[in-house]
Amino acid sequence: MAVAAFLWTKEVNEVCNALDVAQQPPVTISVNKRFNDVLKIWWSYALIDFFRSLIALIAISSKSRVFGWIYQVLIVNDIFGIGAVLILHSYRFQQSG
């Protein structure tokens, strides 16, 4: 959570543009908007994962099957993490990245 908060506050106000020469004619791309979108996905993942961890602790301490099922459903949250990593690397290894 601390890393996500640090990255969010650091990158929100940064402006960066790059020339994408792979497209004809070359187009200027807002790189900070791309990475800002990835940070939003990563922040969502971190926030939901924090609550998922709390639910796991509650499920273990109370031995409640309801919280156990909620925890199992929230495993879908890992799609946010995988998506953020894939999108980040896709943006980073492009010419404009």
Secondary structure, 3 states (H helix, E strand, C coil): CHHHHHHHHHHCCCCCEEEECCCCCCEEEEHHHHHHHHHHHHHHHHHHHHHHHHHHHHHHHHCCHHHHHHHHHHHHHHHHHHHHHHHHHHHHCCCCC
